[in-house]
Amino acid sequence: QGYGRKLDLWQVRKACQFATDLEPDLVIWLDCPVDVAMARAKGGDRFDAEDARFFERVRKGYEMSLLGRRGVKVDASGSEDDVWVQVQTASQLVLKERSGS
């Protein structure tokens, strides 16, 4: 969400690195159009109150942060079951690569 608040992507990465000092083995990006995400939002926190431009920037930030990383973009506009199948498939492929089989 930092990129959505117009922070530089480098600043966002540095803040994450400082906070956790961890690098993920795999990033699974659950992506869907902003209008779909906003329709699904429960309205329970301050992020849900942001406008579509904010969420477009957040989406772009996730897309840019995935570049050069070990990551998979999953189409999250479908049903929960469809998305879960895609996440399982992506995870299994990475585990298979790691095991060398």
Backbone as JSON Lines, residues from 0, in Angstrom:
{"i":0,"aa":"Q","n":[0.81,-1.19,0.0],"ca":[0.0,0.0,0.0],"c":[0.86,1.25,0.0]}
{"i":1,"aa":"G","n":[2.13,1.11,0.33],"ca":[3.02,2.27,0.31],"c":[3.11,2.88,-1.07]}
{"i":2,"aa":"Y","n":[3.18,2.04,-2.09],"ca":[3.23,2.55,-3.46],"c":[1.92,3.25,-3.81]}
{"i":3,"aa":"G","n":[0.83,2.79,-3.27],"ca":[-0.46,3.44,-3.46],"c":[-0.49,4.83,-2.84]}
{"i":4,"aa":"R","n":[0.34,5.03,-1.82],"ca":[0.45,6.34,-1.17],"c":[1.56,7.19,-1.79]}
{"i":5,"aa":"K","n":[1.99,6.76,-2.98],"ca":[2.96,7.48,-3.8],"c":[4.38,7.48,-3.25]}
{"i":6,"aa":"L","n":[4.71,6.47,-2.43],"ca":[6.09,6.27,-2.02],"c":[6.83,5.6,-3.18]}
{"i":7,"aa":"D","n":[8.1,5.88,-3.28],"ca":[8.93,5.27,-4.3],"c":[9.04,3.77,-4.01]}
{"i":8,"aa":"L","n":[9.04,2.95,-5.06],"ca":[9.11,1.5,-4.89],"c":[10.36,1.09,-4.12]}
{"i":9,"aa":"W","n":[11.47,1.78,-4.35],"ca":[12.7,1.49,-3.62],"c":[12.49,1.72,-2.13]}
{"i":10,"aa":"Q","n":[11.79,2.8,-1.76],"ca":[11.51,3.08,-0.35],"c":[10.64,1.98,0.26]}
{"i":11,"aa":"V","n":[9.67,1.52,-0.49],"ca":[8.79,0.46,0.01],"c":[9.59,-0.82,0.25]}
{"i":12,"aa":"R","n":[10.44,-1.18,-0.7],"ca":[11.26,-2.4,-0.53],"c":[12.2,-2.27,0.66]}
{"i":13,"aa":"K","n":[12.81,-1.1,0.82],"ca":[13.73,-0.89,1.96],"c":[12.97,-0.99,3.28]}
{"i":14,"aa":"A","n":[11.77,-0.44,3.35],"ca":[10.98,-0.52,4.58],"c":[10.63,-1.97,4.91]}
{"i":15,"aa":"C","n":[10.26,-2.74,3.9],"ca":[9.96,-4.16,4.11],"c":[11.19,-4.92,4.56]}
{"i":16,"aa":"Q","n":[12.31,-4.62,3.92],"ca":[13.56,-5.29,4.3],"c":[13.94,-4.96,5.74]}
{"i":17,"aa":"F","n":[13.81,-3.69,6.12],"ca":[14.12,-3.28,7.48],"c":[13.2,-3.96,8.49]}
{"i":18,"aa":"A","n":[11.91,-4.03,8.16],"ca":[10.91,-4.59,9.08],"c":[11.07,-6.09,9.29]}
{"i":19,"aa":"T","n":[11.45,-6.81,8.24],"ca":[11.47,-8.27,8.35],"c":[12.83,-8.9,8.08]}
{"i":20,"aa":"D","n":[13.63,-8.24,7.25],"ca":[14.91,-8.79,6.8],"c":[14.75,-10.18,6.18]}
{"i":21,"aa":"L","n":[13.6,-10.4,5.54],"ca":[13.31,-11.67,4.9],"c":[13.09,-11.47,3.41]}
{"i":22,"aa":"E","n":[13.42,-12.47,2.64],"ca":[13.14,-12.47,1.21],"c":[12.33,-13.73,0.92]}
{"i":23,"aa":"P","n":[11.15,-13.59,0.34],"ca":[10.3,-14.77,0.12],"c":[10.88,-15.72,-0.93]}
{"i":24,"aa":"D","n":[10.61,-17.0,-0.75],"ca":[10.98,-18.0,-1.74],"c":[10.08,-17.91,-2.96]}
{"i":25,"aa":"L","n":[8.85,-17.49,-2.72],"ca":[7.86,-17.39,-3.8],"c":[6.86,-16.3,-3.43]}
{"i":26,"aa":"V","n":[6.57,-15.47,-4.39],"ca":[5.52,-14.45,-4.23],"c":[4.34,-14.88,-5.1]}
{"i":27,"aa":"I","n":[3.18,-15.02,-4.48],"ca":[1.97,-15.32,-5.23],"c":[1.11,-14.06,-5.16]}
{"i":28,"aa":"W","n":[0.95,-13.43,-6.3],"ca":[0.19,-12.19,-6.4],"c":[-1.22,-12.53,-6.85]}
{"i":29,"aa":"L","n":[-2.18,-12.32,-5.97],"ca":[-3.59,-12.54,-6.29],"c":[-4.11,-11.24,-6.91]}
{"i":30,"aa":"D","n":[-4.22,-11.23,-8.22],"ca":[-4.57,-10.03,-8.96],"c":[-5.99,-10.11,-9.5]}
{"i":31,"aa":"C","n":[-6.68,-8.98,-9.41],"ca":[-7.99,-8.86,-10.06],"c":[-8.22,-7.38,-10.36]}
{"i":32,"aa":"P","n":[-9.12,-7.09,-11.27],"ca":[-9.41,-5.69,-11.57],"c":[-9.86,-4.94,-10.31]}
{"i":33,"aa":"V","n":[-9.53,-3.68,-10.26],"ca":[-9.83,-2.87,-9.08],"c":[-11.33,-2.85,-8.79]}
{"i":34,"aa":"D","n":[-12.16,-2.76,-9.81],"ca":[-13.6,-2.71,-9.55],"c":[-14.1,-4.0,-8.9]}
{"i":35,"aa":"V","n":[-13.51,-5.13,-9.26],"ca":[-13.87,-6.41,-8.64],"c":[-13.43,-6.41,-7.18]}
{"i":36,"aa":"A","n":[-12.21,-5.98,-6.93],"ca":[-11.69,-5.95,-5.56],"c":[-12.52,-5.02,-4.67]}
{"i":37,"aa":"M","n":[-12.88,-3.85,-5.22],"ca":[-13.66,-2.9,-4.42],"c":[-15.06,-3.44,-4.12]}
{"i":38,"aa":"A","n":[-15.64,-4.17,-5.05],"ca":[-16.96,-4.77,-4.82],"c":[-16.9,-5.85,-3.75]}
{"i":39,"aa":"R","n":[-15.75,-6.51,-3.64],"ca":[-15.6,-7.57,-2.65],"c":[-15.23,-7.05,-1.26]}
{"i":40,"aa":"A","n":[-14.73,-5.82,-1.19],"ca":[-14.26,-5.27,0.08],"c":[-15.39,-5.22,1.1]}
{"i":41,"aa":"K","n":[-15.03,-5.53,2.32],"ca":[-16.01,-5.57,3.4],"c":[-16.23,-4.19,4.04]}
{"i":42,"aa":"G","n":[-15.33,-3.25,3.77],"ca":[-15.47,-1.92,4.36],"c":[-15.04,-1.85,5.81]}
{"i":43,"aa":"G","n":[-14.21,-2.81,6.22],"ca":[-13.84,-2.88,7.63],"c":[-12.61,-2.11,8.05]}
{"i":44,"aa":"D","n":[-11.86,-1.55,7.11],"ca":[-10.67,-0.81,7.53],"c":[-10.46,0.42,6.65]}
{"i":45,"aa":"R","n":[-9.44,1.19,6.98],"ca":[-9.21,2.46,6.28],"c":[-8.82,2.27,4.82]}
{"i":46,"aa":"F","n":[-8.24,1.14,4.48],"ca":[-7.87,0.9,3.09],"c":[-9.11,0.73,2.2]}
{"i":47,"aa":"D","n":[-10.13,0.14,2.76],"ca":[-11.37,-0.05,2.0],"c":[-12.03,1.28,1.63]}
{"i":48,"aa":"A","n":[-11.7,2.34,2.36],"ca":[-12.3,3.66,2.1],"c":[-11.56,4.42,1.0]}
{"i":49,"aa":"E","n":[-10.42,3.91,0.53],"ca":[-9.65,4.6,-0.51],"c":[-10.38,4.53,-1.85]}
{"i":50,"aa":"D","n":[-10.0,5.45,-2.75],"ca":[-10.65,5.47,-4.07],"c":[-9.94,4.55,-5.05]}
{"i":51,"aa":"A","n":[-10.53,4.4,-6.23],"ca":[-10.01,3.47,-7.24],"c":[-8.59,3.83,-7.68]}
{"i":52,"aa":"R","n":[-8.26,5.11,-7.74],"ca":[-6.9,5.51,-8.16],"c":[-5.85,4.96,-7.21]}
{"i":53,"aa":"F","n":[-6.14,4.98,-5.9],"ca":[-5.24,4.42,-4.9],"c":[-4.99,2.95,-5.19]}
{"i":54,"aa":"F","n":[-6.08,2.2,-5.43],"ca":[-5.95,0.76,-5.66],"c":[-5.28,0.45,-6.99]}
{"i":55,"aa":"E","n":[-5.45,1.31,-7.98],"ca":[-4.73,1.13,-9.25],"c":[-3.22,1.3,-9.01]}
{"i":56,"aa":"R","n":[-2.84,2.28,-8.19],"ca":[-1.42,2.46,-7.87],"c":[-0.88,1.26,-7.08]}
{"i":57,"aa":"V","n":[-1.66,0.77,-6.13],"ca":[-1.24,-0.41,-5.36],"c":[-1.03,-1.59,-6.29]}
{"i":58,"aa":"R","n":[-1.98,-1.79,-7.19],"ca":[-1.89,-2.9,-8.16],"c":[-0.63,-2.76,-9.01]}
{"i":59,"aa":"K","n":[-0.36,-1.55,-9.5],"ca":[0.84,-1.3,-10.3],"c":[2.1,-1.56,-9.48]}
{"i":60,"aa":"G","n":[2.09,-1.17,-8.21],"ca":[3.23,-1.41,-7.33],"c":[3.52,-2.89,-7.16]}
{"i":61,"aa":"Y","n":[2.47,-3.68,-6.98],"ca":[2.66,-5.13,-6.87],"c":[3.23,-5.69,-8.17]}
{"i":62,"aa":"E","n":[2.71,-5.22,-9.28],"ca":[3.2,-5.69,-10.57],"c":[4.68,-5.35,-10.74]}
{"i":63,"aa":"M","n":[5.05,-4.14,-10.41],"ca":[6.45,-3.72,-10.54],"c":[7.35,-4.47,-9.56]}
{"i":64,"aa":"S","n":[6.87,-4.71,-8.35],"ca":[7.7,-5.39,-7.36],"c":[7.9,-6.86,-7.7]}
{"i":65,"aa":"L","n":[7.04,-7.42,-8.53],"ca":[7.18,-8.82,-8.93],"c":[8.28,-8.99,-9.99]}
{"i":66,"aa":"L","n":[8.61,-7.91,-10.7],"ca":[9.65,-7.98,-11.73],"c":[10.98,-8.41,-11.11]}
{"i":67,"aa":"G","n":[11.62,-9.37,-11.72],"ca":[12.92,-9.82,-11.24],"c":[12.86,-10.69,-10.01]}
{"i":68,"aa":"R","n":[11.69,-11.02,-9.55],"ca":[11.54,-11.88,-8.38],"c":[10.91,-13.2,-8.8]}
{"i":69,"aa":"R","n":[11.07,-14.14,-7.95],"ca":[10.44,-15.43,-8.17],"c":[8.97,-15.29,-7.78]}
{"i":70,"aa":"G","n":[8.13,-15.1,-8.78],"ca":[6.73,-14.86,-8.45],"c":[5.78,-15.36,-9.51]}
{"i":71,"aa":"V","n":[4.54,-15.48,-9.09],"ca":[3.48,-15.95,-9.96],"c":[2.29,-15.02,-9.79]}
{"i":72,"aa":"K","n":[1.75,-14.58,-10.91],"ca":[0.54,-13.77,-10.9],"c":[-0.65,-14.69,-11.11]}
{"i":73,"aa":"V","n":[-1.59,-14.67,-10.17],"ca":[-2.77,-15.52,-10.22],"c":[-3.99,-14.63,-10.47]}
{"i":74,"aa":"D","n":[-4.81,-15.02,-11.42],"ca":[-6.04,-14.3,-11.7],"c":[-7.03,-14.57,-10.57]}
{"i":75,"aa":"A","n":[-7.25,-13.57,-9.73],"ca":[-8.12,-13.73,-8.57],"c":[-9.53,-13.22,-8.81]}
{"i":76,"aa":"S","n":[-9.88,-13.01,-10.06],"ca":[-11.22,-12.5,-10.34],"c":[-12.27,-13.61,-10.35]}
{"i":77,"aa":"G","n":[-11.83,-14.85,-10.32],"ca":[-12.77,-15.98,-10.31],"c":[-13.25,-16.32,-8.92]}
{"i":78,"aa":"S","n":[-13.82,-17.49,-8.82],"ca":[-14.34,-17.96,-7.53],"c":[-13.18,-18.32,-6.59]}
{"i":79,"aa":"E","n":[-13.49,-18.42,-5.31],"ca":[-12.47,-18.83,-4.34],"c":[-11.87,-20.17,-4.72]}
{"i":80,"aa":"D","n":[-12.7,-21.1,-5.16],"ca":[-12.21,-22.43,-5.54],"c":[-11.26,-22.35,-6.73]}
{"i":81,"aa":"D","n":[-11.61,-21.55,-7.74],"ca":[-10.74,-21.39,-8.91],"c":[-9.39,-20.79,-8.53]}
{"i":82,"aa":"V","n":[-9.43,-19.77,-7.68],"ca":[-8.2,-19.12,-7.25],"c":[-7.35,-20.1,-6.44]}
{"i":83,"aa":"W","n":[-7.97,-20.86,-5.56],"ca":[-7.25,-21.83,-4.74],"c":[-6.54,-22.87,-5.62]}
{"i":84,"aa":"V","n":[-7.19,-23.33,-6.66],"ca":[-6.56,-24.3,-7.57],"c":[-5.32,-23.67,-8.22]}
{"i":85,"aa":"Q","n":[-5.42,-22.42,-8.64],"ca":[-4.27,-21.75,-9.25],"c":[-3.12,-21.59,-8.26]}
{"i":86,"aa":"V","n":[-3.44,-21.25,-7.01],"ca":[-2.4,-21.09,-5.98],"c":[-1.73,-22.44,-5.7]}
{"i":87,"aa":"Q","n":[-2.52,-23.49,-5.58],"ca":[-1.96,-24.82,-5.35],"c":[-1.05,-25.24,-6.51]}
{"i":88,"aa":"T","n":[-1.48,-25.02,-7.72],"ca":[-0.7,-25.38,-8.9],"c":[0.63,-24.64,-8.91]}
{"i":89,"aa":"A","n":[0.59,-23.34,-8.67],"ca":[1.82,-22.54,-8.66],"c":[2.76,-23.02,-7.57]}
{"i":90,"aa":"S","n":[2.24,-23.28,-6.39],"ca":[3.06,-23.74,-5.27],"c":[3.69,-25.09,-5.57]}
{"i":91,"aa":"Q","n":[2.92,-26.0,-6.14],"ca":[3.43,-27.33,-6.45],"c":[4.54,-27.28,-7.5]}
{"i":92,"aa":"L","n":[4.4,-26.38,-8.49],"ca":[5.45,-26.24,-9.5],"c":[6.76,-25.79,-8.88]}
{"i":93,"aa":"V","n":[6.69,-24.84,-7.96],"ca":[7.9,-24.35,-7.31],"c":[8.52,-25.44,-6.45]}
{"i":94,"aa":"L","n":[7.69,-26.17,-5.71],"ca":[8.21,-27.26,-4.88],"c":[8.85,-28.34,-5.74]}
{"i":95,"aa":"K","n":[8.25,-28.63,-6.88],"ca":[8.79,-29.63,-7.79],"c":[10.14,-29.17,-8.33]}
{"i":96,"aa":"E","n":[10.25,-27.9,-8.71],"ca":[11.53,-27.35,-9.2],"c":[12.6,-27.47,-8.14]}
{"i":97,"aa":"R","n":[12.24,-27.17,-6.9],"ca":[13.2,-27.21,-5.81],"c":[13.69,-28.62,-5.51]}
{"i":98,"aa":"S","n":[12.79,-29.58,-5.65],"ca":[13.17,-30.94,-5.34],"c":[13.95,-31.59,-6.48]}
{"i":99,"aa":"G","n":[13.96,-30.92,-7.64],"ca":[14.7,-31.44,-8.77],"c":[13.99,-32.52,-9.55]}
{"i":100,"aa":"S","n":[12.69,-32.68,-9.29],"ca":[11.97,-33.72,-10.04],"c":[11.08,-33.14,-11.1]}
